[in-house]
Amino acid sequence: MDLCTTDVRIVPLPGSTDVLSEVLRQGAQKLLAQAIEAEVADWIDQHRHCLDGDGHRQVVRNGHLPERAIATGVGPVGVKQPRVHDRRPAGEREKFGSAILPPYLRKTKAIEELIPWLYLKGVSTGDFSEALAALLGPQAKGLSASTVTRLKGLWEKEYQDWSRRPLAGKHYVYVWADGVYFNIRLEGGRQGLLVLMGATADGHKELIAIQDGQRESEQSWKELLLDVRARGLTIDPALAIGDGGLGFWKAARQVWPEVEEQRCWVHKTANVLDKLPKGVQPKAKEMLHAIYQAPTKAEAEKAFDLFVATFEAKYPKATECLAKDRTELLTFYAFPAEHWRHPRTTNVIESVFATVRLRTEKAKGSGTRVACLTMVLKLMESASKRWRVLNGSPLLADVIRGVVFEDGVKKEEEDAA
C-alpha cells in the first residue's frame, strides 16, 4: 500500500521567508500524512482475517473524511483522514478511531517542541512517538512498532533514492564544496557532512551530493567525487570554490585535473582575523575587503601587498595564512565580472546551515546518521526554491567555450576598446 496518499495540505504563510519554517511545514505535512496512513494500514492489516463467504476482505479503505484544518505553530495544515469501511454484520463491526488525529483535534499542543524534534528526532529514528507528541500533544498515542518501521523506511528510501540518482548529461560550470558540522550528538559521534553544489550551464544552482565524512579528509572527498562521476557526471567543472583547509582540493586535482581553484574569502577572512588581536581586527577586516572588492586584479594585488606589509612584522601568522593561498584567492578575476559575487565565497552553502545551527541548539539525545543526512537534504531542497539564477548567466556559455576573461571582461572586447 502507498503510505503517501493521505491528502494533507499546507496553507502557505504570507510573507514567510524562513527556510527552516517552510521545511518544518512540509515536514509536518509528510510526517502527519505518513503517520495517519500507517495507522490506517495497521488497522486494516489487523483485520485481514475478516472475510466474507467469497474470501473478500470485510474491513477496507473507503475514500476520505471531509477535510478539516489543524492550527499549528508552523502554519495551518489541512487534513483529509482516510475512511475505513467495515462491511461485517452490525453486531460485529468496529469503528476505527485515529489515536494520532482524534475527531476533536483542531489545534496542536507544545509547538515549541516541534522545532528541535521534527527533523532531528522525527525523520528516521525510532522516536516518532516523541515527535508526534510534540506536534499533536501528549494525546498522540497508539504508534505501534510496525507503524514506526513503515515511516522510517519511507524517509530512508527517499534519501537513498536521491543519493543514487543518475547524473548523466549534467554539466556544472562552477562547483562549491564545504564540510558542515552540527552541534548535536549522533551515532558514532559528531556528524560531519560533505556538501557539493553546482551551477548549471544556464545558471541554476543545484545540490549535487551530500555525504557523511571528514571535511579535512582527502579520502572522504575522493569517495564523493568518484561516486558522482560513476553516476554520470563526466563533464569537469571550470571552477571549484571551497575553503583552503578542505581535503577536497587534493581529491579534486585527481578527479578534475584541469579545474581552476578559488578559495572562499569568508573562510579566509575568518581564519586571518582569528590570528590577530581583537583591537586590530576591524582595520584588518576592512583591508581584506579592499582586496577582493578591487575592480582589477592589479589593484587587488596592490591591496594584498599593503595588508602583508602592514601586519607582517607583528603578526606573521596572520599574513602567512593569507599569503599561502594568494593565487587561489584571486582566481575569480579570470572569470566574468558579473559572476564574481558567486565564486568568491561558499555562502550558497553556509547561509542555509547557519539557520539550522541556530535552531538545533536545543536538541537533546542522540539521533542517527540517516536522520541527519535526510534533514540536510530537505533543508537544501527547500532553500533551493529561493536560489537566484547566477548574474550574467548567458556568459557561462563563454566560460564553457574557454573564452579568456581579464579583470572580468572578455579579452577580445578589452583589446577592441
KOLMITI-586095 format. One record per residue (C-alpha): residue in three letters; residue number from 1; x, y, z. Coordinates in Angstrom, 3 decimals. Last residue first. Layout:
N
(r 'ALA' NUM (X Y Z))
...
//
This chain:
417
(r 'ALA' 417 (38.446 49.045 -26.646))
(r 'ALA' 416 (38.993 46.294 -29.184))
(r 'ASP' 415 (41.570 44.643 -26.951))
(r 'GLU' 414 (39.184 44.751 -23.988))
(r 'GLU' 413 (36.394 43.226 -26.072))
(r 'GLU' 412 (38.738 40.493 -27.290))
(r 'LYS' 411 (39.830 39.702 -23.726))
(r 'LYS' 410 (36.302 39.287 -22.415))
(r 'VAL' 409 (35.989 41.342 -19.230))
(r 'GLY' 408 (36.149 40.117 -15.618))
(r 'ASP' 407 (39.618 41.501 -14.918))
(r 'GLU' 406 (40.820 39.526 -17.924))
(r 'PHE' 405 (38.485 36.932 -19.406))
(r 'VAL' 404 (39.605 34.352 -21.970))
(r 'VAL' 403 (36.864 32.419 -23.785))
(r 'GLY' 402 (37.124 28.708 -22.963))
(r 'ARG' 401 (33.921 27.619 -24.699))
(r 'ILE' 400 (32.356 26.721 -21.315))
(r 'VAL' 399 (33.248 30.139 -19.916))
(r 'ASP' 398 (31.678 31.783 -22.970))
(r 'ALA' 397 (28.449 29.793 -22.468))
(r 'LEU' 396 (28.502 30.866 -18.825))
(r 'LEU' 395 (28.234 34.446 -20.083))
(r 'PRO' 394 (24.485 33.942 -20.640))
(r 'SER' 393 (24.092 33.630 -16.819))
(r 'GLY' 392 (25.147 37.231 -16.159))
(r 'ASN' 391 (24.078 37.079 -12.522))
(r 'LEU' 390 (23.599 33.478 -11.444))
(r 'VAL' 389 (19.992 32.294 -11.152))
(r 'ARG' 388 (18.590 33.014 -7.744))
(r 'TRP' 387 (18.185 30.395 -5.061))
(r 'ARG' 386 (14.810 30.699 -3.348))
(r 'LYS' 385 (13.395 27.280 -4.242))
(r 'SER' 384 (16.830 25.832 -3.464))
(r 'ALA' 383 (16.289 26.538 0.237))
(r 'SER' 382 (13.593 23.877 0.419))
(r 'GLU' 381 (15.729 21.258 -1.298))
(r 'MET' 380 (18.697 22.220 0.865))
(r 'LEU' 379 (16.709 21.864 4.067))
(r 'LYS' 378 (15.242 18.545 2.997))
(r 'LEU' 377 (18.634 17.104 2.037))
(r 'VAL' 376 (20.154 18.287 5.303))
(r 'MET' 375 (17.410 16.651 7.343))
(r 'THR' 374 (17.793 13.412 5.391))
(r 'LEU' 373 (21.526 13.318 6.084))
(r 'CYS' 372 (20.932 13.999 9.781))
(r 'ALA' 371 (18.270 11.318 10.125))
(r 'VAL' 370 (20.366 8.833 8.145))
(r 'ARG' 369 (23.302 9.249 10.519))
(r 'THR' 368 (21.117 8.679 13.537))
(r 'GLY' 367 (19.991 10.635 16.549))
(r 'SER' 366 (21.209 11.134 20.091))
(r 'GLY' 365 (19.552 12.972 22.927))
(r 'LYS' 364 (18.701 16.655 23.141))
(r 'ALA' 363 (18.077 19.341 20.520))
(r 'LYS' 362 (18.149 22.860 21.957))
(r 'GLU' 361 (20.980 24.100 19.696))
(r 'THR' 360 (19.147 22.892 16.594))
(r 'ARG' 359 (17.592 26.205 15.523))
(r 'LEU' 358 (20.785 28.253 15.425))
(r 'ARG' 357 (22.716 25.521 13.613))
(r 'VAL' 356 (19.959 25.095 11.032))
(r 'THR' 355 (19.832 28.804 10.269))
(r 'ALA' 354 (23.580 28.965 9.629))
(r 'PHE' 353 (23.255 25.823 7.516))
(r 'VAL' 352 (21.477 27.522 4.632))
(r 'SER' 351 (23.766 30.555 4.532))
(r 'GLU' 350 (26.892 28.364 4.544))
(r 'ILE' 349 (26.098 26.532 1.307))
(r 'VAL' 348 (25.487 29.497 -1.036))
(r 'ASN' 347 (27.947 31.400 1.136))
(r 'THR' 346 (30.821 29.339 -0.301))
(r 'THR' 345 (32.654 32.529 -1.269))
(r 'ARG' 344 (34.270 34.421 -4.173))
(r 'PRO' 343 (32.521 32.233 -6.755))
(r 'HIS' 342 (29.093 33.946 -6.597))
(r 'ARG' 341 (29.921 37.649 -6.194))
(r 'TRP' 340 (32.288 37.466 -9.164))
(r 'HIS' 339 (29.760 36.254 -11.728))
(r 'GLU' 338 (29.016 39.566 -13.470))
(r 'ALA' 337 (32.764 40.194 -13.579))
(r 'PRO' 336 (33.132 37.221 -15.923))
(r 'PHE' 335 (36.002 34.886 -14.932))
(r 'ALA' 334 (39.781 35.409 -14.791))
(r 'TYR' 333 (39.383 37.767 -11.809))
(r 'PHE' 332 (37.875 34.817 -9.881))
(r 'THR' 331 (41.330 33.261 -9.451))
(r 'LEU' 330 (42.361 35.865 -6.875))
(r 'LEU' 329 (42.201 33.755 -3.701))
(r 'GLU' 328 (43.846 30.807 -5.479))
(r 'THR' 327 (46.980 32.817 -6.270))
(r 'ARG' 326 (47.378 34.218 -2.752))
(r 'ASP' 325 (46.647 30.976 -0.890))
(r 'LYS' 324 (49.840 30.919 1.227))
(r 'ALA' 323 (49.729 34.707 1.578))
(r 'LEU' 322 (46.660 34.911 3.815))
(r 'CYS' 321 (47.713 32.411 6.479))
(r 'GLU' 320 (51.268 33.745 6.300))
(r 'THR' 319 (49.972 37.262 6.935))
(r 'ALA' 318 (48.087 36.151 10.048))
(r 'LYS' 317 (50.959 34.052 11.383))
(r 'PRO' 316 (53.378 36.948 10.875))
(r 'TYR' 315 (51.501 39.273 13.246))
(r 'LYS' 314 (53.888 41.985 14.436))
(r 'ALA' 313 (56.185 42.359 11.432))
(r 'GLU' 312 (53.793 41.112 8.760))
(r 'PHE' 311 (50.818 43.303 9.648))
(r 'THR' 310 (51.078 46.413 7.456))
(r 'ALA' 309 (53.376 44.991 4.737))
(r 'VAL' 308 (51.097 41.971 4.271))
(r 'PHE' 307 (47.970 44.125 4.046))
(r 'LEU' 306 (49.640 46.545 1.612))
(r 'ASP' 305 (50.808 43.695 -0.629))
(r 'PHE' 304 (47.241 42.385 -0.882))
(r 'ALA' 303 (45.909 45.869 -1.647))
(r 'LYS' 302 (48.418 46.120 -4.530))
(r 'GLU' 301 (47.499 42.646 -5.764))
(r 'ALA' 300 (43.803 43.583 -5.674))
(r 'GLU' 299 (44.583 46.721 -7.666))
(r 'ALA' 298 (46.335 44.618 -10.308))
(r 'LYS' 297 (43.481 42.093 -10.283))
(r 'THR' 296 (41.005 44.782 -11.195))
(r 'PRO' 295 (37.860 46.266 -9.622))
(r 'ALA' 294 (39.072 45.704 -6.033))
(r 'GLN' 293 (36.407 44.041 -3.859))
(r 'TYR' 292 (38.629 41.064 -3.130))
(r 'ILE' 291 (41.499 43.127 -1.734))
(r 'ALA' 290 (39.555 46.001 -0.141))
(r 'HIS' 289 (37.565 43.505 1.907))
(r 'LEU' 288 (40.828 42.289 3.440))
(r 'MET' 287 (41.752 45.893 4.346))
(r 'GLU' 286 (38.394 46.438 6.091))
(r 'LYS' 285 (38.842 43.198 8.021))
(r 'ALA' 284 (42.312 44.250 9.124))
(r 'LYS' 283 (41.023 47.592 10.431))
(r 'PRO' 282 (38.233 45.910 12.403))
(r 'GLN' 281 (40.561 43.104 13.637))
(r 'VAL' 280 (43.280 45.190 15.254))
(r 'GLY' 279 (41.601 45.596 18.653))
(r 'LYS' 278 (40.548 41.971 18.647))
(r 'PRO' 277 (44.159 40.786 18.398))
(r 'LEU' 276 (45.008 38.946 15.142))
(r 'LYS' 275 (45.257 35.235 14.312))
(r 'ASP' 274 (41.483 34.723 14.283))
(r 'LEU' 273 (41.274 37.584 11.803))
(r 'VAL' 272 (43.195 35.505 9.242))
(r 'ASN' 271 (40.999 32.414 9.617))
(r 'ALA' 270 (37.747 34.408 9.486))
(r 'THR' 269 (38.866 36.274 6.362))
(r 'LYS' 268 (39.928 33.017 4.692))
(r 'HIS' 267 (36.607 31.327 5.407))
(r 'VAL' 266 (34.634 34.257 4.009))
(r 'TRP' 265 (37.044 34.667 1.080))
(r 'CYS' 264 (36.485 31.131 -0.159))
(r 'ARG' 263 (39.454 29.895 -2.180))
(r 'GLN' 262 (39.062 29.587 -5.938))
(r 'GLU' 261 (40.663 26.718 -7.851))
(r 'GLU' 260 (40.570 26.120 -11.616))
(r 'VAL' 259 (39.703 22.568 -12.724))
(r 'GLU' 258 (42.079 20.825 -15.148))
(r 'PRO' 257 (42.906 17.754 -13.022))
(r 'TRP' 256 (39.270 17.001 -12.115))
(r 'VAL' 255 (39.408 13.587 -10.344))
(r 'GLN' 254 (42.984 13.788 -9.045))
(r 'ARG' 253 (43.106 17.551 -8.538))
(r 'ALA' 252 (39.679 17.375 -6.889))
(r 'ALA' 251 (40.854 14.880 -4.257))
(r 'LYS' 250 (43.756 17.043 -3.142))
(r 'TRP' 249 (41.450 20.064 -3.103))
(r 'PHE' 248 (38.612 18.421 -1.188))
(r 'GLY' 247 (40.763 17.728 1.867))
(r 'LEU' 246 (39.408 21.106 2.882))
(r 'GLY' 245 (41.536 23.647 4.734))
(r 'GLY' 244 (41.633 26.105 1.838))
(r 'ASP' 243 (37.874 26.608 1.986))
(r 'GLY' 242 (35.979 25.999 -1.240))
(r 'ILE' 241 (35.162 27.058 -4.787))
(r 'ALA' 240 (35.728 24.931 -7.909))
(r 'LEU' 239 (35.953 26.418 -11.405))
(r 'ALA' 238 (35.591 25.064 -14.959))
(r 'PRO' 237 (33.665 21.978 -13.926))
(r 'ASP' 236 (34.502 18.549 -15.379))
(r 'ILE' 235 (31.970 16.798 -17.609))
(r 'THR' 234 (31.667 13.129 -16.578))
(r 'LEU' 233 (28.859 13.395 -14.030))
(r 'GLY' 232 (27.341 10.007 -14.926))
(r 'ARG' 231 (26.682 8.150 -11.678))
(r 'ALA' 230 (30.292 6.927 -11.564))
(r 'ARG' 229 (31.431 10.567 -11.658))
(r 'VAL' 228 (29.154 11.394 -8.717))
(r 'ASP' 227 (30.659 8.479 -6.753))
(r 'LEU' 226 (34.234 9.350 -7.696))
(r 'LEU' 225 (33.716 12.849 -6.314))
(r 'LEU' 224 (32.227 11.574 -3.034))
(r 'GLU' 223 (34.903 8.912 -2.500))
(r 'LYS' 222 (37.613 11.475 -3.263))
(r 'TRP' 221 (36.102 13.834 -0.690))
(r 'SER' 220 (36.272 11.215 2.072))
(r 'GLN' 219 (39.780 10.124 1.020))
(r 'GLU' 218 (41.187 13.652 1.062))
(r 'SER' 217 (39.946 14.083 4.614))
(r 'GLU' 216 (39.756 17.601 6.055))
(r 'ARG' 215 (35.957 17.765 5.746))
(r 'GLN' 214 (35.623 14.349 7.379))
(r 'GLY' 213 (32.738 12.202 6.138))
(r 'ASP' 212 (28.980 11.978 5.712))
(r 'GLN' 211 (27.649 12.529 2.215))
(r 'ILE' 210 (25.714 15.257 0.457))
(r 'ALA' 209 (25.652 15.483 -3.325))
(r 'ILE' 208 (24.823 17.669 -6.320))
(r 'LEU' 207 (22.607 20.406 -4.836))
(r 'GLU' 206 (21.702 22.689 -7.707))
(r 'LYS' 205 (22.247 26.327 -8.645))
(r 'HIS' 204 (20.780 27.498 -11.946))
(r 'GLY' 203 (22.995 29.488 -14.299))
(r 'ASP' 202 (22.051 28.003 -17.686))
(r 'ALA' 201 (25.196 25.843 -17.859))
(r 'THR' 200 (24.450 24.540 -14.362))
(r 'ALA' 199 (25.841 25.974 -11.137))
(r 'GLY' 198 (26.934 23.306 -8.664))
(r 'MET' 197 (26.734 22.171 -5.070))
(r 'LEU' 196 (28.766 19.635 -3.101))
(r 'VAL' 195 (28.247 19.133 0.641))
(r 'LEU' 194 (30.353 16.915 2.893))
(r 'LEU' 193 (28.702 16.227 6.241))
(r 'GLY' 192 (30.412 15.723 9.588))
(r 'GLN' 191 (28.331 14.219 12.381))
(r 'ARG' 190 (29.628 14.367 15.932))
(r 'GLY' 189 (29.974 10.941 17.482))
(r 'GLY' 188 (29.352 7.418 16.165))
(r 'GLU' 187 (25.595 7.770 16.455))
(r 'LEU' 186 (24.639 11.403 16.654))
(r 'ARG' 185 (25.031 14.070 19.286))
(r 'ILE' 184 (24.205 17.543 18.045))
(r 'ASN' 183 (26.494 20.503 17.480))
(r 'PHE' 182 (26.313 20.146 13.708))
(r 'TYR' 181 (29.287 20.069 11.327))
(r 'VAL' 180 (29.467 21.117 7.681))
(r 'GLY' 179 (32.186 20.440 5.121))
(r 'ASP' 178 (32.207 22.627 2.021))
(r 'ALA' 177 (32.369 22.377 -1.749))
(r 'TRP' 176 (31.054 24.789 -4.380))
(r 'VAL' 175 (31.010 23.860 -8.072))
(r 'TYR' 174 (31.040 26.114 -11.154))
(r 'VAL' 173 (30.299 25.029 -14.732))
(r 'TYR' 172 (28.115 22.096 -13.662))
(r 'HIS' 171 (27.149 19.948 -16.640))
(r 'LYS' 170 (24.639 17.133 -16.160))
(r 'GLY' 169 (24.219 14.710 -19.070))
(r 'ALA' 168 (24.373 11.614 -16.862))
(r 'LEU' 167 (23.724 12.437 -13.202))
(r 'PRO' 166 (21.770 9.289 -12.288))
(r 'ARG' 165 (20.018 9.232 -8.867))
(r 'ARG' 164 (21.755 7.214 -6.158))
(r 'SER' 163 (21.752 9.855 -3.397))
(r 'TRP' 162 (18.145 10.752 -4.227))
(r 'ASP' 161 (16.919 7.175 -3.985))
(r 'GLN' 160 (18.781 6.697 -0.689))
(r 'TYR' 159 (17.303 9.865 0.804))
(r 'GLU' 158 (13.724 8.874 -0.073))
(r 'LYS' 157 (14.356 5.284 0.991))
(r 'GLU' 156 (15.335 6.444 4.466))
(r 'TRP' 155 (12.209 8.547 4.817))
(r 'LEU' 154 (9.857 5.770 3.725))
(r 'GLY' 153 (11.594 3.049 5.738))
(r 'LYS' 152 (11.404 5.023 8.950))
(r 'LEU' 151 (7.667 5.535 8.444))
(r 'ARG' 150 (6.968 1.845 7.903))
(r 'THR' 149 (9.089 0.863 10.921))
(r 'VAL' 148 (7.283 3.371 13.127))
(r 'THR' 147 (3.937 1.896 12.137))
(r 'SER' 146 (5.212 -1.659 12.720))
(r 'ALA' 145 (6.370 -0.731 16.218))
(r 'SER' 144 (2.901 0.581 17.000))
(r 'LEU' 143 (2.032 4.264 17.288))
(r 'GLY' 142 (-1.052 4.316 19.511))
(r 'LYS' 141 (-0.594 7.639 21.216))
(r 'ALA' 140 (-0.784 11.312 20.305))
(r 'GLN' 139 (-2.671 12.531 23.413))
(r 'PRO' 138 (0.525 14.202 24.639))
(r 'GLY' 137 (0.178 16.950 22.035))
(r 'LEU' 136 (-0.145 16.856 18.256))
(r 'LEU' 135 (3.246 18.073 17.043))
(r 'ALA' 134 (5.351 17.437 20.159))
(r 'ALA' 133 (3.576 14.121 20.759))
(r 'LEU' 132 (4.196 13.354 17.102))
(r 'ALA' 131 (7.938 13.873 17.518))
(r 'GLU' 130 (8.014 11.820 20.718))
(r 'SER' 129 (6.097 8.966 19.060))
(r 'PHE' 128 (8.372 9.191 16.049))
(r 'ASP' 127 (11.368 8.429 18.250))
(r 'GLY' 126 (12.703 5.348 16.458))
(r 'THR' 125 (14.826 7.479 14.194))
(r 'SER' 124 (14.173 8.478 10.609))
(r 'VAL' 123 (12.692 11.926 10.484))
(r 'GLY' 122 (11.293 12.548 13.917))
(r 'LYS' 121 (14.259 13.025 16.195))
(r 'LEU' 120 (16.451 15.588 14.430))
(r 'TYR' 119 (13.949 16.699 11.825))
(r 'LEU' 118 (10.832 17.095 13.932))
(r 'TRP' 117 (12.487 17.383 17.325))
(r 'PRO' 116 (14.172 20.776 17.676))
(r 'ILE' 115 (11.330 22.725 16.013))
(r 'LEU' 114 (8.381 20.658 17.226))
(r 'GLU' 113 (8.933 21.298 20.932))
(r 'GLU' 112 (7.774 24.902 20.573))
(r 'ILE' 111 (4.518 23.514 19.193))
(r 'ALA' 110 (3.550 22.079 22.588))
(r 'LYS' 109 (-0.043 21.412 21.557))
(r 'THR' 108 (-1.751 21.299 18.194))
(r 'LYS' 107 (-5.113 22.894 17.399))
(r 'ARG' 106 (-8.288 21.464 15.944))
(r 'LEU' 105 (-8.378 17.988 17.463))
(r 'TYR' 104 (-11.917 16.835 18.323))
(r 'PRO' 103 (-12.000 13.937 15.880))
(r 'PRO' 102 (-8.716 12.411 17.142))
(r 'LEU' 101 (-5.714 12.556 14.782))
(r 'ILE' 100 (-2.960 10.298 16.125))
(r 'ALA' 99 (-5.226 7.968 18.097))
(r 'SER' 98 (-7.333 7.541 14.976))
(r 'GLY' 97 (-10.681 5.877 15.580))
(r 'PHE' 96 (-11.841 2.934 13.508))
(r 'LYS' 95 (-15.343 1.755 14.391))
(r 'GLU' 94 (-15.783 -1.970 14.838))
(r 'ARG' 93 (-18.485 -4.061 13.229))
(r 'GLU' 92 (-19.509 -7.450 14.611))
(r 'GLY' 91 (-23.088 -6.722 15.720))
(r 'ALA' 90 (-23.913 -4.826 12.558))
(r 'PRO' 89 (-22.782 -7.551 10.150))
(r 'ARG' 88 (-19.335 -7.067 8.596))
(r 'ARG' 87 (-18.702 -4.430 5.932))
(r 'ASP' 86 (-16.299 -2.295 7.985))
(r 'HIS' 85 (-15.335 0.752 5.925))
(r 'VAL' 84 (-12.281 2.795 6.984))
(r 'ARG' 83 (-12.170 6.452 5.938))
(r 'PRO' 82 (-8.776 8.062 5.291))
(r 'GLN' 81 (-8.252 11.425 7.038))
(r 'LYS' 80 (-8.314 14.582 4.960))
(r 'VAL' 79 (-6.118 17.193 6.670))
(r 'GLY' 78 (-5.478 20.893 6.007))
(r 'VAL' 77 (-2.431 22.138 7.934))
(r 'PRO' 76 (-2.373 25.706 9.228))
(r 'GLY' 75 (1.104 27.187 9.772))
(r 'VAL' 74 (4.312 26.235 11.585))
(r 'GLY' 73 (2.871 26.794 15.060))
(r 'THR' 72 (-0.012 24.528 14.179))
(r 'ALA' 71 (-3.731 25.013 13.533))
(r 'ILE' 70 (-5.314 21.834 12.161))
(r 'ALA' 69 (-7.753 22.379 9.306))
(r 'ARG' 68 (-10.505 19.909 8.429))
(r 'GLU' 67 (-11.141 17.977 5.249))
(r 'PRO' 66 (-14.185 15.736 4.957))
(r 'LEU' 65 (-13.458 12.019 5.606))
(r 'HIS' 64 (-11.565 10.127 2.944))
(r 'GLY' 63 (-12.124 7.277 0.478))
(r 'ASN' 62 (-13.291 3.825 1.588))
(r 'ARG' 61 (-10.471 1.678 2.913))
(r 'VAL' 60 (-11.269 -1.943 3.732))
(r 'VAL' 59 (-12.508 -4.230 6.513))
(r 'GLN' 58 (-14.625 -7.048 5.069))
(r 'ARG' 57 (-11.945 -8.623 2.910))
(r 'HIS' 56 (-13.199 -10.884 0.139))
(r 'GLY' 55 (-12.975 -14.683 0.531))
(r 'ASP' 54 (-16.280 -15.378 -1.224))
(r 'GLY' 53 (-18.111 -16.149 2.018))
(r 'ASP' 52 (-16.925 -12.886 3.572))
(r 'LEU' 51 (-13.501 -12.320 5.118))
(r 'CYS' 50 (-12.224 -10.852 8.411))
(r 'HIS' 49 (-8.716 -12.378 8.656))
(r 'ARG' 48 (-7.171 -9.160 7.341))
(r 'HIS' 47 (-8.461 -7.334 10.398))
(r 'GLN' 46 (-5.045 -6.448 11.894))
(r 'ASP' 45 (-3.960 -5.406 8.398))
(r 'ILE' 44 (-6.808 -2.903 8.204))
(r 'TRP' 43 (-5.757 -1.315 11.486))
(r 'ASP' 42 (-2.077 -1.305 10.525))
(r 'ALA' 41 (-2.824 0.371 7.194))
(r 'VAL' 40 (-4.914 3.003 8.966))
(r 'GLU' 39 (-2.059 3.808 11.369))
(r 'ALA' 38 (0.474 3.859 8.526))
(r 'GLU' 37 (-1.709 6.278 6.560))
(r 'ILE' 36 (-2.087 8.505 9.611))
(r 'ALA' 35 (1.668 8.520 10.290))
(r 'GLN' 34 (2.523 9.127 6.632))
(r 'ALA' 33 (0.230 12.103 6.304))
(r 'LEU' 32 (1.274 13.634 9.619))
(r 'LEU' 31 (5.003 13.287 8.876))
(r 'LYS' 30 (4.592 14.476 5.302))
(r 'GLN' 29 (2.683 17.642 6.196))
(r 'ALA' 28 (4.702 18.354 9.319))
(r 'GLY' 27 (7.882 18.072 7.218))
(r 'GLN' 26 (6.497 20.494 4.648))
(r 'ARG' 25 (5.639 22.930 7.417))
(r 'LEU' 24 (9.025 22.270 9.034))
(r 'VAL' 23 (10.810 22.890 5.739))
(r 'GLU' 22 (8.998 26.194 5.387))
(r 'SER' 21 (9.952 27.139 8.927))
(r 'LEU' 20 (13.562 26.196 8.185))
(r 'VAL' 19 (13.754 28.449 5.147))
(r 'ASP' 18 (12.255 31.458 6.936))
(r 'THR' 17 (10.980 33.808 4.223))
(r 'SER' 16 (7.288 33.904 5.158))
(r 'GLY' 15 (5.443 36.850 3.621))
(r 'PRO' 14 (2.053 35.149 3.607))
(r 'LEU' 13 (2.029 31.724 5.324))
(r 'PRO' 12 (1.254 28.981 2.829))
(r 'VAL' 11 (-1.619 26.583 3.685))
(r 'ILE' 10 (-0.194 23.067 3.834))
(r 'ARG' 9 (-2.466 20.336 2.527))
(r 'VAL' 8 (-2.665 16.785 3.844))
(r 'ASP' 7 (-4.445 14.427 1.444))
(r 'THR' 6 (-3.442 10.947 2.592))
(r 'THR' 5 (-1.850 9.070 -0.306))
(r 'CYS' 4 (1.735 8.797 0.966))
(r 'LEU' 3 (1.624 5.312 2.514))
(r 'ASP' 2 (1.231 3.511 -0.797))
(r 'MET' 1 (0.000 0.000 0.000))
//
